[in-house]
Amino acid sequence: MNKSKLIISNYKFFIIFIFLSMSYCFSYKGQLWLDTNYIDKSDNFWYFGYISELSLKGNNNFDFEWSRKLLSENHSLSSANKNENYRLWIRYTQPTYDFRIGLQKISFGSASLLRPLNWFDTIDFASTTGQTSGVKAARLQFYLLNNSLLSLWCIDDNQISCGGRLELLNKIGNFGITYFNDENNNQHEVFKVPRIIENQPSLPFPGSNHRIGLDYRYDGILGLWFEGASIMSSTKKINMNRFDVLTLGGDYTFDIFNGLLLSSESMYFSIISEESTEGTDENPWILNQTTSSLIASTPIGMLNDIMLISIKDWETKDSYSLIRWATNFDYLSINCLLSINPSPVQDSFKLMLIYNH
């Protein structure tokens, strides 16, 4: 490229930059964190990460977000570095609808810890970062009468899979019905079980499936909710034919200390398989499991919060407990987490520093 073409190219870039500056409002923010986990002398690790977020909001109903996630991990046995997109989407909005395409967050449901409808998010109940993985999707939301919402989406995950959700909001509570036709034929995770211990195994489903979910929440003197899902195979040639998951929960704030919030959820989970009994008079093979949780939290002073989380597996009789102390300033959060686990799972202590700007 000669000098005159280079000048013209720079001139065009300058004009485009000035145009965007006049048409859009730029904002930049980020989150920096250090996560250390002490288990024993032979198995300790730390994470160091940063999420940068660039947002553009225009006066023509378009806006844009691009976030990168940098992560450095140092384990006793290995180390790894990641540099990947965290969010990358463009959106067009009108008073009655909203269309967004790209790497984005899709999350819904009424439960807080034992969540049958966390099909697309990775929210960790023990973390205060609010981080969750995104999905590559196109999503269209319609804002209906009485604050109701209709969402339609198509997700690119090995195959293009589509679904939708209708939320009805009124004075007797919030009701939602969700459907998703998952076309992914590989073995993959269809919902995220609560991450109680490090390196916890996932619960994969061996092929394409149909998912339907129902949830309801009422907020009054008591908070009450339920959330359920049925995940049904699209083919008979697999080991499992259906997952059924149901969570019931409630919470209440007691007028002691600075306000003591008690929250409890119980999840019933079953796996149903007919493959081993095909062609016989035997009943389908069924695995049932019930898990309960109790969360107690209260603020201490202006800056501190303490939370106790206890999870009970009624089949194995195992109990997992987590104590979290959080100190929150304007931009800095300090979190101390102590997990107490049944043998042979080792106890651990975690310290997390989070800086938001």
N, C-alpha and C positions, 0 to 999 in steps of 0.2 A: 504494500500500500504506500503510495507516494504521500508527500507532505500535505498537498491540497486535499486529498481524499481523507487523510487523518483529521485535518481541521474540520472538514464538513461532518465527519462522523462524530467528533467530539461536540460540535455545535448541535447536531440533532439530539445527542444524549442530554445535553444541557437543557434544550427546549422541553424534552420529555420530562426531565427531572423537575423543572419549574412548573410544568402543567400538573404533574402529580402532587407537588407540594401545595398548589393552589386548590386542587380538587379533593385531597385527602388529608385527614388528620393522622399523623404518625404517633405511635406510642411504643415504648420499649420497656420491658420489665423482665425480671428473671428470678430464679430460685436456686440458691446454692446450699448444699447440704453435705454433712459428714456423718456417716453412720458406722459406728464401731460395735462389734458383737463379740463378747467374751464368753466362751463355752468352757474350755479347759486349756491347758498348756499346749496341747497338740492341735487344737481346732479353733482358731480365732481368725476373724477376718474384718475387713472394713470396706466401705463404699465411699467414694468421693464423687459427687456429681454436680452438674449445673444444667439448668434448663433456661434457655434464652427465648424470649417471646417478642416478636415484632408484629404489631397490629396496624392495619390501615383501615380507616373508616371514612367513607366518602359521603358527599351530599347527594349522590345519585342512587342511594339504596344498596350500594355494593359495599362489602367490607371483606377483609382478608386477614388471615393469621398464619404465621410461620414460626414454629418453635423447633429448636434442636435440643437434643438430649445428649450430653456428654457424661460418660460414666467410666470411672476407673475402679476396678475391683481387685483387691488383694486378699487371697485366701491362703490358708496354710499350705495347700497343695497346688495352687495355681493362681494366676493373675490374668486379667483381661481388661481391655479397653473397648468402649463403644462410642460411636459418634453417629447418631441416627436421627431421623425426623421424629418429633414427638407430636406435633400438629402441623397440618398443611392443608388449609381449606379456603374456599372462597364462598361467599354467601350473598344472596339477593333477598331482600325483605320488602314486604308490603304489609299494610295493616291486617290483612286476612290470611296471609300465608308467608312461609319462610322456606327458601330452598338453599341447601348447603351441599357442596361436593368436595371430597378430598378426605384426608386423614383426620378423623374427628372422634369426639367422645360420644358414645351412645350408652346411656345408663338409665334405668327406670326400676320401679318396684317400691314396695312399702316397708320391707324388712330392713334392718340395719346391720345385722351380723350374719345370721343364717339365711341366705338370700337365694331362693330358687330361681330368681329372674336376673341374676348377674351373668347373662349370656355373653355380653360383649365388653364388660369392664373388668378391671383388676384392682378395684379399690380395697385397700388393706385397712381393716378396722383398727389395727394397732398403731397405724401411722397417722401423723398430723400433717403430712405434706399435701394430701388431697390428690396425689398423682394417680393416674390410671392410663393404661395403654389405649391407643386409639385404633380405629378400624377404618379401612379404605371403603368409603361408602358415598352414595348419593341419597340424601334424605330430604323429604318434602313434608312440612308441617302446616296444617290448616288450623287456624284459630276460630273455633266455633262459638255459638252462643253460650252464655252462662259459664264462661271461662273453660269450656271443654276443649279438648285438643285431639286432633287426628294426625298421626305420624305414619308415613310410608317410607320405606328405605330398601335399597339394594346394596349388598355388601360383597366386596371382591375378596374372597378367602378361598383360594384354590379354584372354586367355581363361583359364579354369580348367584347369590341367594337373596331372596326378597322376603319382606315381612311387613307388618304394620301393627299399630297400637292405637286404641281409642281410650282416652281418659275422660271420664265424666266427673265434674266437680260441682258439688252442691252442698247445702247446709247439713245434710246427713252423712257426709263423708266424701272421700275420693275413691272412685271405682275405676279399675283399668282392666282391659282385656287385650292380650297380645298374641300374635301368631307369627311364626317364622318357618319358612320352608328352606331347610338347610340342605344344599346340594353337594356339600363336601363329602366325597366317597371315602376319604382316608379316615383312619382312626384319629379322633381329635377330641379335645375337651369341649363339652357342651355347656357346662356351667362351672363356676369356680367354687370349690369347697373352701371354707375359712382356713386361712394359712395359720395354723397353730404353732407348728414347729418349722425350723429351717429345712430346706430340701424336702418338703412334704410332697409325696407323689400326687399326681393329678388323677382325675377320674374320667378316662376317655370313653367315647362312644364309637363303635366300630363301623361308621358309615353314615350315609345321608339319612335325614330324619325330618319329621314334622314336629314342631313345638307349639304348644298352646299354654298360655299362662293367664291366671286370674289374680288380682290383688285388690285389697280394700283397706282403707285407713280411716279411722274416726279419731278426731282430736277434741276432747271435751275435758271433764274433770279427770277422766282416765284417758290415756291413749291406747287404742285397740287396733290391731291390724291382722290381716292374714295375707299370705302370698303362696301361691301354688303353681306348679308346672307339671305337665306331662310331656315327655319326649319320646316319640314313637318312631320306630324304624320304618324307613321307606322300602326295605327289602327284607325278605325272610331268611336270606342266606348269611346270617350273622349269629354271634353267640348270645346277644341280648336283644330283646324286642322292645323293651320300654323301661324308661326311668319315670318314677312318680315321686314328686317332692312336694311337701306341704309344710309351711311354717305358720305358727300362731304366736302372737306376741302382744305385749302390753307394757305400759310404763306409767309411773306416777311420781310426782315430786312432793316430798315430805317437807314440811316447814320446820326443819331443824338445821342447825349449823347455818350455812349460807344458802341452803336449799340442797337436799339430798335427792338425786334422781335415781330411781331404781327401774331397771328395764330388764325384761325376761323374754326369751324366745325359745320355742321348742320346734325342732324340725324332724318330721317323719320322712324317711327315704326308703324306697324299695326298688329293686332291680328284678324284672320279670323276664324269664327266658323260656321259650317253648321248644328250642332246638333239641334238647336232650330227651324230650318226651314225644317228639313228632312220630306219628304212626302208632302210638300206644294209648292206653286208657289212663295213663298217669296224669296227674295235675301238673301245670307248669311249675318250673323251678322258681322259687321266690326267695329273695334275700331282703330282710327288713332290718332297718336300723333307726334308732331314735337318739337324737342329740339335743341337749338343753343348754341354755346359756343364761347367765345372770351378770348384769353390768350395774355397778354402783359408782356414781361420780358426784363430786361436790367441789365447788370453788373454795380456795383458801386465800383469803385476802383479795387484793386487786389483780394479782399477776399469776397466781398459781392454781392449778387444778390437779386433783388426784382421782384416779379411776382404777377400779378393780374389775377384772373380767374373769369369769370362771365358766368353763365349758365342761360338760359331763357327757360322756359316751355311755349310754345305759346298757349296751350290749357287752362291752368289755369292762365296764365299771371304772374306767379310767377318768381322771379329772385333770384338766389343764387350767392353770391360773396365770394371769398376767396382771402385774401392778405397774401402772404408768403415772409418773409425776411429770407435769408439764409446766414450764415457766414461760410466759408469753410477754414479750415487749412489743414495741411498735413494729419492728422489722425482724427481730430475732426471737427464735423459739428454741428452748432447751428441753429435751425429753429424756427421761431415764425410764427404762423398761426392764423389769425383772420377771422372768418366766419361771414357773415352778411346775415341772412336768413329772408324770409317773415314770418309774424305771421301765425300760432301760433308756428312755429319752432323757438326755442331760438337761439340767437347768442352764439358763443363760442370763447374761446381763448385757443390755444394749444402751448405748448413749448416742443420741442423735442431736446434732446442731443444725438448725434450718435458718437461713437468712433470706428474706424476701425483699426485693427492691423494685 
